[in-house]
Structure formats: structure tokens, C-alpha cells
Amino acid sequence: MKNKKIAIFDLDGTIDKGDTFLAFMIRIFFKSPKRWFKLPNLIFGYFTYIINPNFVRTDLKLLFLKTILKNQNEKFIDSEAKSFAKERLESFSNKNILKTILEYNKEGTLLIIASGSLDVYVKYFAELLKINKFICTELEIKSMKFTGFFKNDNCVGKKKYDLINQHLKDKKKLWEDVVFFSDHHSDLPVFIASKKIYAVRPTKKLLELLKIRKICFTIIK
């Protein structure tokens, strides 16, 4: 019997046209006035990372988490995350991708969000879009408070590929059944492994890498 098709979607720049991580951090920061005195440190840290030739985006993400999310109450963040996902889908989503997800849902395709974004709100994007599974960056929680650290690791690049690969193995699925949608060159390992790929409003670097590797792709605006 023919295997069921699997459609995997990145979140930032694909389902959502912007950077959900930064948008969510800003939202929580403005709703946490007791942390406003940390703004200079956050700005200084941001530019320190940006100008560093050895800059790693994961380090910058951890800076935001430790400054804004550390010791925040789990219920407060969950409530904000639910509202955030709904508002972003209404105002910042890529309508072409939402239409594609709806069509796949009607066909009974297995749907997955695979993102470096945070589990606290990715789960609500998945719920609202009726997506079966989400694979993303999980945050550590102790005593109902966020620690400011990842539970495992940042779900980007090779890490994202590994997590998707493990899920496919667990479900006895094959990469040859995967259709992948993303905008970013950090997802190159997943682009290479997938049977059919769509570059959604792609970065210049992604287009260059796909052409260098002679990978066939379709662009979605």
C-alpha cells in the first residue's frame, strides 16, 4: 500500500511571514515592567553578539530567554502564548501557505510543524491549524517557572533534521514521502533529504545553496 504523504512546514518566514521568537519576546517584555530596567543590558548583549565574528544565533536566543523568560510563571506565559498564536495567524500569516495547509488537511495528509521557535506557542499554531505534530525548541520548566534554558537543544539546522528523522523512524515513515516548506538556508539538511521541496519567500543564501546542489524546488511567494 502506498505510504501517506507527509507535509512539513517551517514556522518563521513560512507559515508566519515574520520572526515569531522576537515578536513573542517583545510581547512578554512589555508585559513584564519589573524587567524593563534590563533593557540596556539586552540591547548591549544583542549588539555584542551581532558584531562578534563567531556569532551563533542560539547564544542570542538564550540571552533573550534568560533576560525575559527566566522565572516567569508557566500559566502567564501559556496564556500569552495562546493569544499570540491566534493574533499572529490573523495578521501575519502567509495566506498561500494557510491555503496549502487547508488543502492538505482535506486530503488527509500527515502535517508537521518543524521550527526553531518555542514550544509554548508553536503548540497553539499547530492546534489552530489542525496540524498533527510539532517539532520545535522545548523550554525547560522547574516548579512551574521557566529556567531560561532549553530543555534539550535549539531546534535548528542539523538538530531539526535529526528530530524530524527520528520522528519518521518512530512512525515507520520515509523521507521519500516528505514534502517540505521553508524559507531559510539553515534548513538545508531537511531540504536535501525531502522528496519535494518548496522555498517560501526564500533567503538569497537558500536559493544559492539549492542551485549549487542542483536541487529542484518550487518558489512560493
Stockholm file with secondary structure:
# STOCKHOLM 1.0

chainA/1-221         MKNKKIAIFDLDGTIDKGDTFLAFMIRIFFKSPKRWFKLPNLIFGYFTYIINPNFVRTDLKLLFLKTILKNQNEKFIDSEAKSFAKERLESFSNKNILKTILEYNKEGTLLIIASGSLDVYVKYFAELLKINKFICTELEIKSMKFTGFFKNDNCVGKKKYDLINQHLKDKKKLWEDVVFFSDHHSDLPVFIASKKIYAVRPTKKLLELLKIRKICFTIIK
#=GR chainA/1-221 SS CCCCCEEEECTBTTTBSSCHHHHHHHHHHHTCGGGGGGHHHHHHHHHHHHHCTTCCHHHHHHHHIIIIITTCBHHHHHHHHHHHHHHHHHHSBCHHHHHHHHHHHHHTCEEEEEEEEEHHHHHHHHHHHTCSEEEEECEEEETTEEEEEESSCCCCHHHHHHHHHHHHHHTTCCGGGEEEEECCGGGHHHHHHSSEEEEESCCHHHHHHHHHTTCCCEEEC
#=GC SS_cons         CCCCCEEEECTBTTTBSSCHHHHHHHHHHHTCGGGGGGHHHHHHHHHHHHHCTTCCHHHHHHHHIIIIITTCBHHHHHHHHHHHHHHHHHHSBCHHHHHHHHHHHHHTCEEEEEEEEEHHHHHHHHHHHTCSEEEEECEEEETTEEEEEESSCCCCHHHHHHHHHHHHHHTTCCGGGEEEEECCGGGHHHHHHSSEEEEESCCHHHHHHHHHTTCCCEEEC
//
